[in-house]
Amino acid sequence: MARGEFLTVKCGECGNEQVVFSKPAQAVECIVCDTEIAESTGGTARFNAKVLSAVE
Ligand SMILES: [Zn+2]
């Protein structure tokens, strides 16, 4: 998965599920509660949310 993939993650704060790129260029926030759910690292993100599945 050198190019990254899309993942469904579940926010630990509010339970919202949203699709996040696995290698985001910048931090990704929950669209519901603004919690930072994926931290940009330059590679695969550090997730602060539960990763549920990869999106096909
Ligand atoms: Zn949330």
N, CA, C, O and the ligand as a Tripos MOL2 file, in Angstrom:
@<TRIPOS>MOLECULE
protein
  225   223    57     0     0
PROTEIN
NO_CHARGES

@<TRIPOS>ATOM
      1 N           0.8290   -1.2080    0.0000 N.3       1 MET1
      2 CA          0.0000    0.0000    0.0000 C.3       1 MET1
      3 C           0.8540    1.2440    0.0000 C.2       1 MET1
      4 O           0.6640    2.1430    0.8200 O.2       1 MET1
      5 N           1.7950    1.2940   -0.9220 N.am      2 ALA2
      6 CA          2.7200    2.4170   -1.0010 C.3       2 ALA2
      7 C           2.0130    3.7430   -1.2640 C.2       2 ALA2
      8 O           2.4780    4.7990   -0.8360 O.2       2 ALA2
      9 N           0.8950    3.6810   -1.9660 N.am      3 ARG3
     10 CA          0.2160    4.9250   -2.3300 C.3       3 ARG3
     11 C          -0.8640    5.3060   -1.3210 C.2       3 ARG3
     12 O          -1.5300    6.3300   -1.4810 O.2       3 ARG3
     13 N          -1.0360    4.5090   -0.3090 N.am      4 GLY4
     14 CA         -2.0730    4.8160    0.6690 C.3       4 GLY4
     15 C          -3.4190    4.2710    0.2340 C.2       4 GLY4
     16 O          -3.5920    3.8130   -0.8950 O.2       4 GLY4
     17 N          -4.3410    4.3290    1.1280 N.am      5 GLU5
     18 CA         -5.6700    3.8140    0.8510 C.3       5 GLU5
     19 C          -6.6630    4.5800    1.6950 C.2       5 GLU5
     20 O          -6.2950    5.3540    2.5790 O.2       5 GLU5
     21 N          -7.9330    4.3470    1.4030 N.am      6 PHE6
     22 CA         -8.9820    5.0070    2.1790 C.3       6 PHE6
     23 C          -9.4940    4.0630    3.2450 C.2       6 PHE6
     24 O          -9.7650    2.8920    2.9800 O.2       6 PHE6
     25 N          -9.6210    4.5770    4.4350 N.am      7 LEU7
     26 CA        -10.0310    3.7760    5.5790 C.3       7 LEU7
     27 C         -11.2790    4.3700    6.2200 C.2       7 LEU7
     28 O         -11.4420    5.5890    6.2840 O.2       7 LEU7
     29 N         -12.1400    3.5020    6.6840 N.am      8 THR8
     30 CA        -13.2690    3.9590    7.4880 C.3       8 THR8
     31 C         -12.8200    3.9490    8.9470 C.2       8 THR8
     32 O         -12.3860    2.9190    9.4630 O.2       8 THR8
     33 N         -12.9250    5.0860    9.5980 N.am      9 VAL9
     34 CA        -12.5230    5.1810   11.0020 C.3       9 VAL9
     35 C         -13.6970    5.6840   11.8360 C.2       9 VAL9
     36 O         -14.6010    6.3600   11.3440 O.2       9 VAL9
     37 N         -13.6470    5.3280   13.1120 N.am     10 LYS10
     38 CA        -14.7250    5.7170   14.0220 C.3      10 LYS10
     39 C         -14.1480    6.6260   15.0930 C.2      10 LYS10
     40 O         -13.2390    6.2320   15.8250 O.2      10 LYS10
     41 N         -14.6620    7.8190   15.1840 N.am     11 CYS11
     42 CA        -14.1950    8.7910   16.1620 C.3      11 CYS11
     43 C         -14.4050    8.2680   17.5810 C.2      11 CYS11
     44 O         -15.4870    7.7950   17.9280 O.2      11 CYS11
     45 N         -13.3490    8.3600   18.3990 N.am     12 GLY12
     46 CA        -13.4540    7.8790   19.7650 C.3      12 GLY12
     47 C         -14.2740    8.7800   20.6640 C.2      12 GLY12
     48 O         -14.7200    8.3580   21.7310 O.2      12 GLY12
     49 N         -14.4770   10.0270   20.2380 N.am     13 GLU13
     50 CA        -15.2310   10.9820   21.0540 C.3      13 GLU13
     51 C         -16.7340   10.8710   20.8310 C.2      13 GLU13
     52 O         -17.5080   10.7970   21.7860 O.2      13 GLU13
     53 N         -17.1410   10.8590   19.5630 N.am     14 CYS14
     54 CA        -18.5790   10.9240   19.2850 C.3      14 CYS14
     55 C         -19.1230    9.7120   18.5370 C.2      14 CYS14
     56 O         -20.3340    9.5770   18.3650 O.2      14 CYS14
     57 N         -18.2220    8.8260   18.0900 N.am     15 GLY15
     58 CA        -18.6920    7.6250   17.4140 C.3      15 GLY15
     59 C         -18.9890    7.8180   15.9400 C.2      15 GLY15
     60 O         -19.4220    6.8870   15.2610 O.2      15 GLY15
     61 N         -18.7570    9.0260   15.4440 N.am     16 ASN16
     62 CA        -18.9660    9.2640   14.0130 C.3      16 ASN16
     63 C         -18.0120    8.4180   13.1720 C.2      16 ASN16
     64 O         -16.8320    8.2820   13.4970 O.2      16 ASN16
     65 N         -18.5360    7.8560   12.0960 N.am     17 GLU17
     66 CA        -17.6780    7.1150   11.1800 C.3      17 GLU17
     67 C         -17.4500    7.9530    9.9390 C.2      17 GLU17
     68 O         -18.3950    8.4960    9.3660 O.2      17 GLU17
     69 N         -16.2140    8.0570    9.5280 N.am     18 GLN18
     70 CA        -15.9340    8.7740    8.2980 C.3      18 GLN18
     71 C         -14.7520    8.1650    7.5820 C.2      18 GLN18
     72 O         -13.9530    7.4440    8.1790 O.2      18 GLN18
     73 N         -14.6450    8.4590    6.3000 N.am     19 VAL19
     74 CA        -13.5810    7.9010    5.4730 C.3      19 VAL19
     75 C         -12.3990    8.8690    5.4730 C.2      19 VAL19
     76 O         -12.5530   10.0670    5.2360 O.2      19 VAL19
     77 N         -11.2230    8.3190    5.7430 N.am     20 VAL20
     78 CA        -10.0080    9.1130    5.8580 C.3      20 VAL20
     79 C          -8.9260    8.4540    5.0070 C.2      20 VAL20
     80 O          -8.8020    7.2300    4.9840 O.2      20 VAL20
     81 N          -8.1550    9.2670    4.3150 N.am     21 PHE21
     82 CA         -7.0160    8.7350    3.5620 C.3      21 PHE21
     83 C          -5.9460    8.2930    4.5490 C.2      21 PHE21
     84 O          -5.7110    8.9580    5.5590 O.2      21 PHE21
     85 N          -5.3030    7.1760    4.2570 N.am     22 SER22
     86 CA         -4.3340    6.6180    5.2080 C.3      22 SER22
     87 C          -3.0540    7.4370    5.3080 C.2      22 SER22
     88 O          -2.3230    7.3370    6.2930 O.2      22 SER22
     89 N          -2.7840    8.2470    4.2880 N.am     23 LYS23
     90 CA         -1.5730    9.0850    4.3090 C.3      23 LYS23
     91 C          -1.9340   10.5400    4.0320 C.2      23 LYS23
     92 O          -1.5760   11.0870    2.9890 O.2      23 LYS23
     93 N          -2.6260   11.1500    4.9480 N.am     24 PRO24
     94 CA         -3.0870   12.5170    4.7140 C.3      24 PRO24
     95 C          -1.9270   13.5130    4.7340 C.2      24 PRO24
     96 O          -0.9540   13.3390    5.4680 O.2      24 PRO24
     97 N          -2.0490   14.5540    3.9180 N.am     25 ALA25
     98 CA         -1.0180   15.6010    3.8670 C.3      25 ALA25
     99 C          -1.1130   16.5140    5.0850 C.2      25 ALA25
    100 O          -0.1450   17.1800    5.4520 O.2      25 ALA25
    101 N          -2.2700   16.5360    5.6930 N.am     26 GLN26
    102 CA         -2.4480   17.3380    6.8970 C.3      26 GLN26
    103 C          -3.4140   16.6220    7.8290 C.2      26 GLN26
    104 O          -4.0990   15.6800    7.4310 O.2      26 GLN26
    105 N          -3.4560   17.0740    9.0570 N.am     27 ALA27
    106 CA         -4.3030   16.4200   10.0510 C.3      27 ALA27
    107 C          -5.7610   16.4100    9.6060 C.2      27 ALA27
    108 O          -6.2330   17.3410    8.9540 O.2      27 ALA27
    109 N          -6.4550   15.3520    9.9650 N.am     28 VAL28
    110 CA         -7.8680   15.2110    9.6240 C.3      28 VAL28
    111 C          -8.6740   15.2900   10.9110 C.2      28 VAL28
    112 O          -8.3560   14.6460   11.9110 O.2      28 VAL28
    113 N          -9.7280   16.0980   10.8560 N.am     29 GLU29
    114 CA        -10.5880   16.2430   12.0280 C.3      29 GLU29
    115 C         -11.9290   15.5750   11.7900 C.2      29 GLU29
    116 O         -12.4000   15.4640   10.6580 O.2      29 GLU29
    117 N         -12.5260   15.1350   12.8770 N.am     30 CYS30
    118 CA        -13.8790   14.5910   12.8210 C.3      30 CYS30
    119 C         -14.8190   15.6860   12.3290 C.2      30 CYS30
    120 O         -14.7660   16.8220   12.7990 O.2      30 CYS30
    121 N         -15.6800   15.3310   11.3780 N.am     31 ILE31
    122 CA        -16.5880   16.3410   10.8280 C.3      31 ILE31
    123 C         -17.7100   16.7030   11.8000 C.2      31 ILE31
    124 O         -18.3990   17.7070   11.6180 O.2      31 ILE31
    125 N         -17.8850   15.8920   12.8170 N.am     32 VAL32
    126 CA        -18.9590   16.1470   13.7830 C.3      32 VAL32
    127 C         -18.4570   16.9440   14.9850 C.2      32 VAL32
    128 O         -19.0420   17.9650   15.3450 O.2      32 VAL32
    129 N         -17.3740   16.4790   15.6020 N.am     33 CYS33
    130 CA        -16.9530   17.0780   16.8750 C.3      33 CYS33
    131 C         -15.5800   17.7620   16.8210 C.2      33 CYS33
    132 O         -15.0950   18.2640   17.8360 O.2      33 CYS33
    133 N         -14.9550   17.7800   15.6350 N.am     34 ASP34
    134 CA        -13.6740   18.4850   15.4430 C.3      34 ASP34
    135 C         -12.4870   17.8690   16.1810 C.2      34 ASP34
    136 O         -11.4210   18.4820   16.2500 O.2      34 ASP34
    137 N         -12.6520   16.6930   16.7210 N.am     35 THR35
    138 CA        -11.5040   16.0010   17.2970 C.3      35 THR35
    139 C         -10.5380   15.6130   16.1740 C.2      35 THR35
    140 O         -10.9650   15.1900   15.1000 O.2      35 THR35
    141 N          -9.2520   15.7580   16.4270 N.am     36 GLU36
    142 CA         -8.2760   15.3350   15.4210 C.3      36 GLU36
    143 C          -8.2280   13.8130   15.4230 C.2      36 GLU36
    144 O          -7.8080   13.1970   16.4020 O.2      36 GLU36
    145 N          -8.6620   13.2150   14.3230 N.am     37 ILE37
    146 CA         -8.7240   11.7570   14.2840 C.3      37 ILE37
    147 C          -7.5580   11.1380   13.5390 C.2      37 ILE37
    148 O          -7.2860    9.9490   13.7060 O.2      37 ILE37
    149 N          -6.8650   11.9130   12.7240 N.am     38 ALA38
    150 CA         -5.6820   11.3860   12.0360 C.3      38 ALA38
    151 C          -4.6110   12.4690   12.0160 C.2      38 ALA38
    152 O          -4.8450   13.5970   11.5810 O.2      38 ALA38
    153 N          -3.4550   12.1000   12.4890 N.am     39 GLU39
    154 CA         -2.3440   13.0320   12.5880 C.3      39 GLU39
    155 C          -1.4040   12.7790   11.4150 C.2      39 GLU39
    156 O          -0.9990   11.6410   11.1780 O.2      39 GLU39
    157 N          -1.0580   13.8220   10.6850 N.am     40 SER40
    158 CA         -0.1630   13.6650    9.5390 C.3      40 SER40
    159 C           1.2570   13.4180   10.0080 C.2      40 SER40
    160 O           1.7680   14.1080   10.8900 O.2      40 SER40
    161 N           1.8880   12.4150    9.4000 N.am     41 THR41
    162 CA          3.2530   12.0660    9.7960 C.3      41 THR41
    163 C           4.1990   12.1030    8.6020 C.2      41 THR41
    164 O           5.4010   11.8930    8.7650 O.2      41 THR41
    165 N           3.6810   12.3650    7.4100 N.am     42 GLY42
    166 CA          4.4790   12.2690    6.1960 C.3      42 GLY42
    167 C           4.3760   10.8800    5.5760 C.2      42 GLY42
    168 O           4.7860   10.6690    4.4340 O.2      42 GLY42
    169 N           3.8360    9.9510    6.3220 N.am     43 GLY43
    170 CA          3.5880    8.5970    5.8140 C.3      43 GLY43
    171 C           2.1960    8.2050    6.2610 C.2      43 GLY43
    172 O           1.2600    9.0020    6.1920 O.2      43 GLY43
    173 N           2.0680    6.9760    6.7190 N.am     44 THR44
    174 CA          0.7700    6.5510    7.2320 C.3      44 THR44
    175 C           0.4240    7.3470    8.4840 C.2      44 THR44
    176 O           1.2420    7.4920    9.3920 O.2      44 THR44
    177 N          -0.7860    7.8520    8.5160 N.am     45 ALA45
    178 CA         -1.2150    8.6970    9.6280 C.3      45 ALA45
    179 C          -1.1840    7.9610   10.9590 C.2      45 ALA45
    180 O          -1.2680    6.7340   11.0120 O.2      45 ALA45
    181 N          -1.0610    8.7290   12.0230 N.am     46 ARG46
    182 CA         -1.2560    8.1790   13.3600 C.3      46 ARG46
    183 C          -2.7160    8.4480   13.7080 C.2      46 ARG46
    184 O          -3.1470    9.5960   13.8100 O.2      46 ARG46
    185 N          -3.4540    7.3760   13.8840 N.am     47 PHE47
    186 CA         -4.8930    7.5280   14.1020 C.3      47 PHE47
    187 C          -5.2360    7.6390   15.5790 C.2      47 PHE47
    188 O          -4.7350    6.8950   16.4230 O.2      47 PHE47
    189 N          -6.1020    8.5910   15.8520 N.am     48 ASN48
    190 CA         -6.6480    8.7480   17.2020 C.3      48 ASN48
    191 C          -8.0990    8.2770   17.1950 C.2      48 ASN48
    192 O          -8.9110    8.6860   18.0250 O.2      48 ASN48
    193 N          -8.3930    7.4240   16.2550 N.am     49 ALA49
    194 CA         -9.7310    6.8820   16.0970 C.3      49 ALA49
    195 C          -9.5910    5.4030   15.7690 C.2      49 ALA49
    196 O          -8.5210    4.9460   15.3690 O.2      49 ALA49
    197 N         -10.6520    4.6770   15.9370 N.am     50 LYS50
    198 CA        -10.6010    3.2420   15.6520 C.3      50 LYS50
    199 C         -10.7360    3.0180   14.1490 C.2      50 LYS50
    200 O         -11.6920    3.4850   13.5310 O.2      50 LYS50
    201 N          -9.7740    2.3010   13.5620 N.am     51 VAL51
    202 CA         -9.8530    1.9780   12.1300 C.3      51 VAL51
    203 C         -10.7430    0.7560   11.9750 C.2      51 VAL51
    204 O         -10.4500   -0.3130   12.5110 O.2      51 VAL51
    205 N         -11.8300    0.9250   11.2380 N.am     52 LEU52
    206 CA        -12.7960   -0.1570   11.0860 C.3      52 LEU52
    207 C         -12.4760   -1.0400    9.8960 C.2      52 LEU52
    208 O         -12.4770   -2.2660   10.0100 O.2      52 LEU52
    209 N         -12.2020   -0.4240    8.7550 N.am     53 SER53
    210 CA        -11.9700   -1.2220    7.5550 C.3      53 SER53
    211 C         -11.3970   -0.3600    6.4500 C.2      53 SER53
    212 O         -11.4760    0.8680    6.5010 O.2      53 SER53
    213 N         -10.8290   -0.9970    5.4670 N.am     54 ALA54
    214 CA        -10.3740   -0.3030    4.2730 C.3      54 ALA54
    215 C         -11.5530   -0.2020    3.3150 C.2      54 ALA54
    216 O         -12.3880   -1.1040    3.2380 O.2      54 ALA54
    217 N         -11.6080    0.8980    2.5930 N.am     55 VAL55
    218 CA        -12.6640    1.0960    1.6050 C.3      55 VAL55
    219 C         -12.1880    0.5120    0.2880 C.2      55 VAL55
    220 O         -11.1060    0.8460   -0.1940 O.2      55 VAL55
    221 N         -12.9910   -0.3530   -0.2860 N.am     56 GLU56
    222 CA        -12.5990   -1.0070   -1.5470 C.3      56 GLU56
    223 C         -12.6890   -0.0240   -2.7010 C.2      56 GLU56
    224 O         -12.4010   -0.3840   -3.8420 O.2      56 GLU56
    225 ZN        -16.1650   12.9700   16.5890 Zn       57 ZN57
@<TRIPOS>BOND
     1     1     2 1
     2     2     3 1
     3     3     4 2
     4     3     5 am
     5     5     6 1
     6     6     7 1
     7     7     8 2
     8     7     9 am
     9     9    10 1
    10    10    11 1
    11    11    12 2
    12    11    13 am
    13    13    14 1
    14    14    15 1
    15    15    16 2
    16    15    17 am
    17    17    18 1
    18    18    19 1
    19    19    20 2
    20    19    21 am
    21    21    22 1
    22    22    23 1
    23    23    24 2
    24    23    25 am
    25    25    26 1
    26    26    27 1
    27    27    28 2
    28    27    29 am
    29    29    30 1
    30    30    31 1
    31    31    32 2
    32    31    33 am
    33    33    34 1
    34    34    35 1
    35    35    36 2
    36    35    37 am
    37    37    38 1
    38    38    39 1
    39    39    40 2
    40    39    41 am
    41    41    42 1
    42    42    43 1
    43    43    44 2
    44    43    45 am
    45    45    46 1
    46    46    47 1
    47    47    48 2
    48    47    49 am
    49    49    50 1
    50    50    51 1
    51    51    52 2
    52    51    53 am
    53    53    54 1
    54    54    55 1
    55    55    56 2
    56    55    57 am
    57    57    58 1
    58    58    59 1
    59    59    60 2
    60    59    61 am
    61    61    62 1
    62    62    63 1
    63    63    64 2
    64    63    65 am
    65    65    66 1
    66    66    67 1
    67    67    68 2
    68    67    69 am
    69    69    70 1
    70    70    71 1
    71    71    72 2
    72    71    73 am
    73    73    74 1
    74    74    75 1
    75    75    76 2
    76    75    77 am
    77    77    78 1
    78    78    79 1
    79    79    80 2
    80    79    81 am
    81    81    82 1
    82    82    83 1
    83    83    84 2
    84    83    85 am
    85    85    86 1
    86    86    87 1
    87    87    88 2
    88    87    89 am
    89    89    90 1
    90    90    91 1
    91    91    92 2
    92    91    93 am
    93    93    94 1
    94    94    95 1
    95    95    96 2
    96    95    97 am
    97    97    98 1
    98    98    99 1
    99    99   100 2
   100    99   101 am
   101   101   102 1
   102   102   103 1
   103   103   104 2
   104   103   105 am
   105   105   106 1
   106   106   107 1
   107   107   108 2
   108   107   109 am
   109   109   110 1
   110   110   111 1
   111   111   112 2
   112   111   113 am
   113   113   114 1
   114   114   115 1
   115   115   116 2
   116   115   117 am
   117   117   118 1
   118   118   119 1
   119   119   120 2
   120   119   121 am
   121   121   122 1
   122   122   123 1
   123   123   124 2
   124   123   125 am
   125   125   126 1
   126   126   127 1
   127   127   128 2
   128   127   129 am
   129   129   130 1
   130   130   131 1
   131   131   132 2
   132   131   133 am
   133   133   134 1
   134   134   135 1
   135   135   136 2
   136   135   137 am
   137   137   138 1
   138   138   139 1
   139   139   140 2
   140   139   141 am
   141   141   142 1
   142   142   143 1
   143   143   144 2
   144   143   145 am
   145   145   146 1
   146   146   147 1
   147   147   148 2
   148   147   149 am
   149   149   150 1
   150   150   151 1
   151   151   152 2
   152   151   153 am
   153   153   154 1
   154   154   155 1
   155   155   156 2
   156   155   157 am
   157   157   158 1
   158   158   159 1
   159   159   160 2
   160   159   161 am
   161   161   162 1
   162   162   163 1
   163   163   164 2
   164   163   165 am
   165   165   166 1
   166   166   167 1
   167   167   168 2
   168   167   169 am
   169   169   170 1
   170   170   171 1
   171   171   172 2
   172   171   173 am
   173   173   174 1
   174   174   175 1
   175   175   176 2
   176   175   177 am
   177   177   178 1
   178   178   179 1
   179   179   180 2
   180   179   181 am
   181   181   182 1
   182   182   183 1
   183   183   184 2
   184   183   185 am
   185   185   186 1
   186   186   187 1
   187   187   188 2
   188   187   189 am
   189   189   190 1
   190   190   191 1
   191   191   192 2
   192   191   193 am
   193   193   194 1
   194   194   195 1
   195   195   196 2
   196   195   197 am
   197   197   198 1
   198   198   199 1
   199   199   200 2
   200   199   201 am
   201   201   202 1
   202   202   203 1
   203   203   204 2
   204   203   205 am
   205   205   206 1
   206   206   207 1
   207   207   208 2
   208   207   209 am
   209   209   210 1
   210   210   211 1
   211   211   212 2
   212   211   213 am
   213   213   214 1
   214   214   215 1
   215   215   216 2
   216   215   217 am
   217   217   218 1
   218   218   219 1
   219   219   220 2
   220   219   221 am
   221   221   222 1
   222   222   223 1
   223   223   224 2
@<TRIPOS>SUBSTRUCTURE
     1 MET1         2 RESIDUE 1 A MET
     2 ALA2         6 RESIDUE 1 A ALA
     3 ARG3        10 RESIDUE 1 A ARG
     4 GLY4        14 RESIDUE 1 A GLY
     5 GLU5        18 RESIDUE 1 A GLU
     6 PHE6        22 RESIDUE 1 A PHE
     7 LEU7        26 RESIDUE 1 A LEU
     8 THR8        30 RESIDUE 1 A THR
     9 VAL9        34 RESIDUE 1 A VAL
    10 LYS10       38 RESIDUE 1 A LYS
    11 CYS11       42 RESIDUE 1 A CYS
    12 GLY12       46 RESIDUE 1 A GLY
    13 GLU13       50 RESIDUE 1 A GLU
    14 CYS14       54 RESIDUE 1 A CYS
    15 GLY15       58 RESIDUE 1 A GLY
    16 ASN16       62 RESIDUE 1 A ASN
    17 GLU17       66 RESIDUE 1 A GLU
    18 GLN18       70 RESIDUE 1 A GLN
    19 VAL19       74 RESIDUE 1 A VAL
    20 VAL20       78 RESIDUE 1 A VAL
    21 PHE21       82 RESIDUE 1 A PHE
    22 SER22       86 RESIDUE 1 A SER
    23 LYS23       90 RESIDUE 1 A LYS
    24 PRO24       94 RESIDUE 1 A PRO
    25 ALA25       98 RESIDUE 1 A ALA
    26 GLN26      102 RESIDUE 1 A GLN
    27 ALA27      106 RESIDUE 1 A ALA
    28 VAL28      110 RESIDUE 1 A VAL
    29 GLU29      114 RESIDUE 1 A GLU
    30 CYS30      118 RESIDUE 1 A CYS
    31 ILE31      122 RESIDUE 1 A ILE
    32 VAL32      126 RESIDUE 1 A VAL
    33 CYS33      130 RESIDUE 1 A CYS
    34 ASP34      134 RESIDUE 1 A ASP
    35 THR35      138 RESIDUE 1 A THR
    36 GLU36      142 RESIDUE 1 A GLU
    37 ILE37      146 RESIDUE 1 A ILE
    38 ALA38      150 RESIDUE 1 A ALA
    39 GLU39      154 RESIDUE 1 A GLU
    40 SER40      158 RESIDUE 1 A SER
    41 THR41      162 RESIDUE 1 A THR
    42 GLY42      166 RESIDUE 1 A GLY
    43 GLY43      170 RESIDUE 1 A GLY
    44 THR44      174 RESIDUE 1 A THR
    45 ALA45      178 RESIDUE 1 A ALA
    46 ARG46      182 RESIDUE 1 A ARG
    47 PHE47      186 RESIDUE 1 A PHE
    48 ASN48      190 RESIDUE 1 A ASN
    49 ALA49      194 RESIDUE 1 A ALA
    50 LYS50      198 RESIDUE 1 A LYS
    51 VAL51      202 RESIDUE 1 A VAL
    52 LEU52      206 RESIDUE 1 A LEU
    53 SER53      210 RESIDUE 1 A SER
    54 ALA54      214 RESIDUE 1 A ALA
    55 VAL55      218 RESIDUE 1 A VAL
    56 GLU56      222 RESIDUE 1 A GLU
    57 ZN57       225 GROUP 0 **** ****
